[in-house]
């Protein structure tokens, strides 16, 4: 299956993106490695109707809502690699599974790097935080600390003063504030301590005191830390998106990165922590942008003159040289990559394959690289088989067996083949029923027939066509059960059918 969109990241931004995509009937997978930045916190705030909710409960409710939409699936595993091949993105997970997607939404978030102070992680998320808008209310009117060793101290102290009149800035041994800034802060009752912090003191993750290296203990019951932030994503990628000066992914107002087809939202774009509701809103905007882009691409394709559309069926009336030029054209490979289609089918590494109407080995060569079984490349044209033989020698593939034969009579004995691949060829066979019955017979029990065809679109001088419904009906009558239906492009369909006994 080719996804409309792969959403990477299961936080508020990714969840809301998946929701909007699902409600728009777009095939979507949300990849979530279940390592949220807010795992250390017990409450989330600032999200209307969900103020004070536990982060895990927030996620549970969100995933339950996503389950209502059949086009959305959640994969609880880490994405290992993302690459772009032709017109699609290949998303590989840590389990070795590969998914193809038209668009990518990056919602992987940021993760904090806390200052190197003993016990800081013990109190972080319970009485020490990074976002006053998220957690300032719970610390209101207490003696608080701002812990920062850079210019953020001045800005953060001004913000935190909205929740308390008892505030001290701890610069942890650094002199970072100008005399003018110090005077202004002192005027508003904000103290500054430039001594190095030795440790934090408290119980049950609740801060009571800050101990300095000279032994002084300062009463503080909470505070805010200016942490360093970096991208949480850890996957390999050839995506060349641009980062801003703070390490966030640069986008335009539609959440589009400079890499076509890649969108970013939430903390991963904002370059730091934000409220849940802001991340969710960005996810919604990214999803709307994806849907808009997919819709425009569909209608722009359909506006092209028919004479300029690239059809990928059997090249009627062409000589061998023209056939080769057509079958090997970069345009054809760009519009439907055999490697991407092979990712969708239930191919096992020991399967024996019959490539029916093999042509120049468009499927025979790549499928032979994925199985140790024999790959029988069947074609009526000896010139095509010579090309396949030459390719197999060049690729050092010893499991390809070129077979010249009729398209109406299969050369394989009954019950010997695991999978038959018929790419843009079955529409040539009239009547089709007897051939499909032969195919069923040569397949082993539970063997598969993979059928790739073009949907008919009005009148055409390009030769015969067969609709998906017509093909499915023919297969059923011949003893097959269609188990999967895919649409690799706007005009192509692919059926995965299994022998029924």
C-alpha positions as CSV (number, residue, x, y, z in Angstrom):
1,X,0.0,0.0,0.0
2,X,1.2,3.5,-0.8
3,X,0.3,5.9,2.0
4,X,-0.9,9.3,1.3
5,X,1.1,10.5,4.3
6,X,3.4,9.1,6.9
7,X,3.4,11.0,10.2
8,X,6.5,10.7,12.3
9,X,5.9,11.4,15.9
10,X,3.1,10.6,18.3
11,X,2.8,13.8,20.3
12,X,0.0,16.4,20.1
13,X,1.2,17.7,16.7
14,X,1.4,14.2,15.1
15,X,-1.8,13.0,16.7
16,X,-3.8,16.0,15.4
17,X,-2.2,15.7,12.0
18,X,-3.3,12.1,11.8
19,X,-6.8,13.1,12.9
20,X,-7.3,15.6,10.2
21,X,-5.8,13.3,7.6
22,X,-8.1,10.4,8.7
23,X,-11.2,12.6,8.6
24,X,-10.2,13.5,5.0
25,X,-10.0,9.8,4.0
26,X,-6.3,9.9,3.5
27,X,-4.4,6.6,4.0
28,X,-2.1,7.5,6.9
29,X,0.3,5.7,9.3
30,X,1.4,7.5,12.5
31,X,4.7,6.2,13.7
32,X,5.2,6.5,17.5
33,X,8.2,5.2,19.4
34,X,6.5,6.1,22.7
35,X,9.3,8.2,24.0
36,X,7.6,11.5,24.7
37,X,9.5,14.5,26.1
38,X,6.8,15.0,28.8
39,X,7.1,11.5,30.2
40,X,8.5,13.0,33.4
41,X,5.4,15.2,34.0
42,X,2.2,14.2,35.7
43,X,-0.1,16.9,34.3
44,X,-0.5,18.8,31.1
45,X,-2.0,22.3,31.0
46,X,-3.3,25.0,28.7
47,X,-5.5,22.7,26.4
48,X,-9.1,23.7,26.8
49,X,-11.3,20.8,27.9
50,X,-8.2,18.8,28.9
51,X,-6.5,21.2,31.4
52,X,-4.6,19.1,34.0
53,X,-4.8,15.8,32.1
54,X,-2.0,13.3,32.6
55,X,0.1,13.1,29.4
56,X,-0.5,9.4,29.0
57,X,-4.3,9.8,29.4
58,X,-4.2,12.6,26.8
59,X,-2.4,10.2,24.4
60,X,-4.9,7.4,25.2
61,X,-7.9,9.5,24.5
62,X,-6.3,10.8,21.2
63,X,-5.5,7.3,20.0
64,X,-9.0,6.1,20.8
65,X,-10.4,9.0,18.7
66,X,-8.1,8.0,15.8
67,X,-9.3,4.4,15.9
68,X,-12.7,5.7,14.6
69,X,-11.1,6.4,11.2
70,X,-10.3,3.3,9.1
71,X,-7.7,5.1,7.0
72,X,-5.4,5.8,10.0
73,X,-3.2,3.3,11.6
74,X,-0.7,3.6,14.5
75,X,2.6,1.8,14.3
76,X,4.3,1.8,17.7
77,X,7.8,1.5,16.5
78,X,10.7,3.8,15.8
79,X,11.5,5.1,12.3
80,X,15.0,4.1,11.3
81,X,15.4,5.7,7.9
82,X,13.6,8.0,5.5
83,X,14.7,8.3,1.9
84,X,13.0,9.6,-1.3
85,X,12.9,7.3,-4.3
86,X,11.4,8.7,-7.4
87,X,8.1,10.3,-6.5
88,X,7.6,8.4,-3.1
89,X,9.3,8.4,0.3
90,X,10.5,5.1,1.7
91,X,10.0,4.9,5.5
92,X,11.9,2.1,7.1
93,X,11.3,1.1,10.7
94,X,13.6,-0.4,13.3
95,X,11.9,-3.8,12.6
96,X,12.9,-3.7,9.0
97,X,9.5,-2.9,7.6
98,X,9.4,-0.5,4.7
99,X,6.4,1.8,3.8
100,X,5.9,4.0,0.8
101,X,4.3,7.4,1.3
102,X,3.5,10.4,-0.9
103,X,4.1,12.9,1.8
104,X,5.9,13.1,5.1
105,X,5.0,15.1,8.3
106,X,7.8,15.4,10.8
107,X,6.4,15.9,14.3
108,X,9.2,14.3,16.2
109,X,9.6,17.2,18.7
110,X,12.6,18.4,20.6
111,X,14.3,17.0,23.7
112,X,16.0,19.0,26.4
113,X,19.6,18.8,27.6
114,X,19.5,19.8,31.3
115,X,22.4,21.6,33.0
116,X,25.0,19.4,34.6
117,X,23.9,19.8,38.2
118,X,23.5,16.8,40.6
119,X,19.9,15.7,41.1
120,X,18.4,18.1,38.5
121,X,16.7,15.2,36.7
122,X,15.1,14.0,39.9
123,X,13.1,17.2,40.3
124,X,12.6,18.0,36.7
125,X,9.0,17.6,35.6
126,X,7.6,17.8,39.2
127,X,8.9,21.0,40.8
128,X,11.4,22.2,38.1
129,X,10.1,22.9,34.7
130,X,11.1,24.6,31.4
131,X,7.8,26.4,30.4
132,X,6.2,28.9,32.8
133,X,3.0,29.0,30.6
134,X,2.6,25.3,31.1
135,X,3.4,25.0,34.8
136,X,3.6,28.5,36.3
137,X,0.1,28.4,37.9
138,X,0.9,25.3,40.0
139,X,4.0,27.2,41.4
140,X,2.2,30.5,42.0
141,X,3.1,32.6,45.1
142,X,6.0,30.2,46.0
143,X,9.7,31.2,46.4
144,X,11.0,30.3,42.9
145,X,14.2,30.0,41.0
146,X,15.2,30.7,37.4
147,X,18.2,28.6,36.5
148,X,20.0,29.8,33.4
149,X,23.6,30.4,32.3
150,X,22.9,32.3,29.2
151,X,21.0,35.4,28.0
152,X,17.7,33.6,28.3
153,X,17.9,34.3,32.1
154,X,16.7,37.9,31.7
155,X,13.8,37.1,29.5
156,X,12.7,34.1,31.5
157,X,12.9,35.9,34.9
158,X,10.6,38.7,33.5
159,X,8.0,36.0,32.5
160,X,8.2,34.0,35.7
161,X,7.6,37.2,37.7
162,X,4.0,36.9,36.6
163,X,3.5,34.1,39.0
164,X,5.6,35.1,42.1
165,X,7.1,38.1,43.8
166,X,9.8,35.9,45.4
167,X,12.2,35.1,42.6
168,X,16.0,34.5,42.3
169,X,18.0,34.0,39.2
170,X,20.8,31.4,39.5
171,X,23.4,31.8,36.8
172,X,25.4,28.8,38.1
173,X,28.8,30.5,38.3
174,X,28.4,32.6,35.1
175,X,28.3,36.4,34.8
176,X,25.7,36.9,32.0
177,X,23.6,39.9,32.9
178,X,24.6,43.4,32.1
179,X,24.6,46.1,34.7
180,X,21.5,47.7,33.1
181,X,19.7,44.3,33.2
182,X,20.6,43.7,36.8
183,X,19.4,47.1,37.8
184,X,16.1,46.6,36.1
185,X,15.5,43.2,37.7
186,X,16.4,44.5,41.1
187,X,13.9,47.3,40.7
188,X,11.2,44.7,40.4
189,X,12.5,42.7,43.4
190,X,14.2,39.9,41.4
191,X,17.5,38.9,43.0
192,X,20.6,37.5,41.2
193,X,22.9,34.8,42.5
194,X,26.1,34.1,40.4
195,X,27.5,31.3,42.6
196,X,27.8,27.7,41.2
197,X,25.1,25.3,42.2
198,X,26.2,22.1,44.1
199,X,23.0,20.2,44.2
200,X,19.2,20.3,44.8
201,X,17.6,19.3,48.1
202,X,14.0,18.0,48.6
203,X,11.8,14.9,48.9
204,X,9.5,13.1,46.6
205,X,10.7,15.2,43.7
206,X,9.5,18.4,45.4
207,X,12.3,21.0,45.7
208,X,13.0,22.6,49.1
209,X,16.4,24.2,48.8
210,X,19.2,24.9,46.4
211,X,22.7,24.2,47.8
212,X,25.6,26.3,46.5
213,X,29.2,25.1,46.2
214,X,30.2,27.3,49.2
215,X,27.7,25.4,51.4
216,X,25.0,28.0,51.4
217,X,21.4,26.7,51.2
218,X,18.8,28.9,49.6
219,X,15.1,28.2,50.2
220,X,13.3,27.6,46.9
221,X,10.2,25.5,46.3
222,X,10.3,25.3,42.6
223,X,11.6,26.9,39.5
224,X,12.2,27.0,35.8
225,X,15.3,25.9,33.9
226,X,16.7,27.3,30.7
227,X,17.6,24.0,29.0
228,X,19.3,23.4,25.7
229,X,17.2,21.9,23.0
230,X,17.9,19.6,20.2
231,X,15.9,17.6,17.6
232,X,14.5,14.4,19.1
233,X,14.5,12.6,15.7
234,X,17.3,10.0,15.5
235,X,16.6,8.4,12.1
236,X,18.9,8.4,9.1
237,X,17.6,10.5,6.2
238,X,18.5,11.9,2.8
239,X,15.9,14.7,3.3
240,X,17.7,18.0,2.9
241,X,15.5,20.3,4.9
242,X,16.9,23.4,6.4
243,X,17.3,24.1,10.1
244,X,17.1,27.6,11.7
245,X,19.6,29.1,14.0
246,X,17.9,27.4,17.0
247,X,18.0,24.0,15.4
248,X,14.3,23.9,14.4
249,X,13.1,22.8,11.0
250,X,12.4,25.8,8.8
251,X,9.0,25.9,7.2
252,X,6.7,28.4,5.5
253,X,3.3,29.4,6.9
254,X,1.8,26.2,5.5
255,X,4.3,24.0,7.4
256,X,6.2,23.2,4.2
257,X,9.9,22.6,4.4
258,X,12.3,23.4,1.6
259,X,12.2,19.6,0.6
260,X,9.1,19.1,-1.5
261,X,6.6,16.7,0.1
262,X,8.1,17.1,3.6
263,X,6.2,19.1,6.2
264,X,7.1,19.9,9.8
265,X,5.0,20.9,12.9
266,X,5.1,21.3,16.6
267,X,8.2,21.6,18.8
268,X,10.4,20.2,16.0
269,X,9.6,23.3,14.0
270,X,9.2,25.8,16.9
271,X,12.7,25.0,18.2
272,X,11.7,24.4,21.8
273,X,8.9,23.5,24.1
274,X,5.4,24.8,23.4
275,X,1.9,24.1,24.8
276,X,0.0,21.1,23.7
277,X,-2.6,23.2,22.0
278,X,0.0,25.0,19.9
279,X,1.5,21.7,18.8
280,X,-1.9,20.3,18.0
281,X,-2.8,23.4,16.0
282,X,0.4,23.1,14.0
283,X,-0.3,19.4,13.3
284,X,-3.8,20.4,11.9
285,X,-2.2,23.0,9.7
286,X,0.4,20.5,8.4
287,X,-2.3,18.0,7.6
288,X,-4.4,20.6,5.7
289,X,-1.3,21.5,3.7
290,X,-0.7,17.8,2.8
291,X,-4.3,17.3,1.8
292,X,-4.3,20.5,-0.3
293,X,-1.1,19.4,-2.1
294,X,-2.4,15.9,-2.8
295,X,-5.6,17.4,-4.2
296,X,-3.8,19.9,-6.4
297,X,-1.5,17.2,-7.8
298,X,-4.5,15.0,-8.6
299,X,-6.3,17.7,-10.5
300,X,-3.2,19.0,-12.2
301,X,-2.4,15.5,-13.5
302,X,-5.9,15.1,-14.9
303,X,-5.6,18.5,-16.7
304,X,-2.7,17.2,-18.8
305,X,-3.6,16.4,-22.4
306,X,-4.1,12.7,-22.9
307,X,-1.5,12.6,-25.7
308,X,1.1,13.6,-23.1
309,X,0.1,11.2,-20.4
310,X,2.5,8.3,-19.9
311,X,0.7,5.0,-20.1
312,X,2.5,1.9,-18.9
313,X,0.7,-0.9,-20.6
314,X,2.0,-3.3,-23.2
315,X,3.4,-1.3,-26.1
316,X,1.0,-2.2,-28.9
317,X,2.4,-2.3,-32.5
318,X,6.0,-1.4,-31.6
319,X,9.1,-3.1,-32.9
320,X,11.6,-4.6,-30.5
321,X,13.8,-1.5,-30.4
322,X,10.8,0.8,-29.7
323,X,9.6,-1.7,-27.1
324,X,12.9,-1.6,-25.2
325,X,13.0,2.2,-25.4
326,X,9.5,2.4,-24.0
327,X,9.8,-0.3,-21.3
328,X,13.1,1.1,-20.0
329,X,12.1,4.7,-20.1
330,X,12.9,6.8,-17.0
331,X,9.4,8.3,-17.2
332,X,7.9,4.8,-16.8
333,X,10.2,3.9,-13.9
334,X,9.5,7.2,-12.2
335,X,5.7,6.7,-12.4
336,X,5.7,3.2,-11.1
337,X,8.8,1.8,-9.5
338,X,9.0,-2.0,-9.4
339,X,10.9,-1.8,-6.2
340,X,8.1,0.2,-4.5
341,X,5.4,-2.2,-5.7
342,X,7.4,-5.2,-4.5
343,X,7.4,-3.7,-1.1
344,X,3.6,-4.1,-1.0
345,X,3.3,-7.8,-1.9
346,X,3.6,-10.9,0.4
347,X,6.9,-12.0,-1.1
348,X,8.9,-14.5,0.8
349,X,12.7,-14.9,0.4
350,X,12.4,-18.5,-0.8
351,X,9.5,-18.0,-3.2
352,X,9.5,-19.3,-6.8
353,X,8.2,-16.7,-9.2
354,X,6.6,-16.7,-12.6
355,X,6.9,-13.2,-14.2
356,X,4.1,-13.4,-16.8
357,X,4.9,-11.2,-19.8
358,X,8.3,-10.4,-18.5
359,X,9.4,-7.9,-21.2
360,X,12.9,-6.6,-20.5
361,X,12.8,-7.9,-16.9
362,X,11.2,-4.9,-15.3
363,X,10.0,-7.1,-12.5
364,X,12.1,-10.2,-13.0
365,X,15.4,-8.5,-12.2
366,X,14.4,-6.8,-8.9
367,X,12.3,-9.7,-7.7
368,X,15.3,-12.1,-8.3
369,X,17.3,-10.0,-5.8
370,X,14.7,-10.6,-3.1
371,X,14.2,-14.4,-3.4
372,X,16.5,-17.4,-3.5
373,X,13.9,-19.3,-5.5
374,X,13.7,-19.6,-9.2
375,X,12.3,-16.6,-11.2
376,X,10.8,-17.8,-14.5
377,X,10.7,-14.9,-16.9
378,X,8.0,-15.8,-19.5
379,X,7.7,-13.8,-22.7
380,X,6.7,-14.5,-26.3
381,X,9.5,-12.3,-27.7
382,X,13.0,-13.9,-27.9
383,X,14.6,-10.4,-28.1
384,X,13.1,-9.5,-24.7
385,X,14.4,-12.7,-23.1
386,X,17.9,-12.0,-24.5
387,X,17.9,-8.7,-22.7
388,X,16.8,-10.3,-19.5
389,X,19.6,-12.9,-19.8
390,X,22.2,-10.1,-20.4
391,X,20.9,-8.2,-17.4
392,X,21.0,-11.2,-15.1
393,X,24.6,-11.9,-16.1
394,X,25.5,-8.3,-15.4
395,X,23.8,-8.4,-12.0
396,X,25.2,-11.8,-11.3
397,X,21.8,-13.3,-10.7
398,X,21.8,-17.1,-11.2
399,X,18.1,-17.7,-10.3
400,X,16.5,-16.2,-13.4
401,X,15.2,-18.7,-16.0
402,X,14.2,-17.0,-19.3
403,X,11.2,-18.9,-20.9
404,X,9.9,-18.3,-24.4
405,X,6.3,-19.3,-24.7
406,X,2.7,-18.5,-25.5
407,X,0.7,-16.1,-23.3
408,X,-2.2,-18.5,-23.5
409,X,-0.5,-21.6,-22.2
410,X,1.7,-21.7,-19.2
411,X,4.8,-23.9,-19.3
412,X,5.0,-24.6,-15.5
413,X,3.8,-27.9,-14.0
414,X,0.8,-27.7,-11.6
415,X,1.5,-26.7,-8.0
416,X,5.1,-25.6,-8.5
417,X,4.9,-21.7,-8.3
418,X,4.6,-19.6,-5.2
419,X,3.7,-16.3,-6.9
420,X,2.8,-15.1,-10.4
421,X,3.3,-11.5,-11.3
422,X,1.3,-10.2,-14.3
423,X,2.1,-6.6,-14.9
424,X,-0.1,-4.7,-17.5
425,X,-0.6,-7.8,-19.6
426,X,-3.8,-9.6,-18.6
427,X,-6.0,-7.2,-20.5
428,X,-4.4,-8.6,-23.7
429,X,-5.8,-12.1,-23.1
430,X,-9.3,-12.8,-24.5
431,X,-11.0,-14.8,-23.0
432,X,-9.2,-14.3,-19.7
433,X,-11.0,-17.0,-17.7
434,X,-9.1,-20.1,-19.0
435,X,-5.7,-18.4,-18.4
436,X,-6.6,-17.5,-14.9
437,X,-7.6,-21.1,-14.2
438,X,-4.2,-22.2,-15.5
439,X,-2.5,-19.7,-13.3
440,X,-4.5,-21.1,-10.3
441,X,-3.4,-24.6,-11.2
442,X,0.3,-23.9,-11.4
443,X,0.3,-22.1,-8.1
444,X,1.0,-23.9,-4.9
445,X,-1.7,-24.0,-2.2
446,X,-2.1,-20.4,-0.8
447,X,0.0,-19.1,-3.7
448,X,-0.5,-15.6,-4.9
449,X,-1.3,-13.9,-8.2
450,X,-0.2,-10.2,-8.4
451,X,-2.1,-8.3,-11.1
452,X,-1.2,-4.7,-12.1
453,X,-3.5,-3.0,-14.6
454,X,-4.7,0.4,-15.8
455,X,-8.2,1.5,-15.2
456,X,-10.1,2.4,-18.4
457,X,-10.7,6.1,-18.7
458,X,-13.2,6.8,-21.4
459,X,-12.4,6.0,-25.1
460,X,-8.8,5.1,-25.9
461,X,-6.9,3.9,-28.9
462,X,-4.3,2.4,-26.6
463,X,-5.8,-1.1,-26.6
464,X,-8.2,-3.0,-24.4
465,X,-8.7,-2.3,-20.7
466,X,-10.4,-4.1,-17.8
467,X,-11.8,-2.5,-14.8
468,X,-10.8,-3.4,-11.3
469,X,-14.3,-4.8,-10.7
470,X,-14.2,-6.8,-13.9
471,X,-10.8,-8.2,-13.0
472,X,-11.9,-9.1,-9.5
473,X,-14.9,-10.9,-10.9
474,X,-12.8,-12.9,-13.4
475,X,-10.4,-13.9,-10.6
476,X,-13.2,-15.0,-8.3
477,X,-14.7,-17.2,-11.0
478,X,-11.3,-18.7,-11.7
479,X,-10.8,-19.7,-8.0
480,X,-9.0,-16.8,-6.5
481,X,-9.8,-14.6,-3.5
482,X,-8.6,-11.0,-3.7
483,X,-6.9,-10.2,-0.4
484,X,-5.5,-6.7,-1.1
485,X,-6.2,-3.8,-3.4
486,X,-3.7,-1.0,-4.0
487,X,-3.7,2.1,-6.1
488,X,0.0,3.0,-6.9
489,X,-1.1,6.0,-9.0
490,X,-4.3,7.7,-10.0
491,X,-4.8,5.4,-13.1
492,X,-3.2,2.1,-11.8
493,X,-4.6,-0.6,-9.6
494,X,-2.9,-3.6,-8.2
495,X,-4.7,-6.7,-6.9
496,X,-3.2,-9.3,-4.6
497,X,-5.1,-12.5,-5.0
498,X,-4.7,-15.9,-3.4
499,X,-5.5,-19.4,-4.7
500,X,-8.7,-20.6,-3.1
501,X,-9.1,-24.3,-2.5
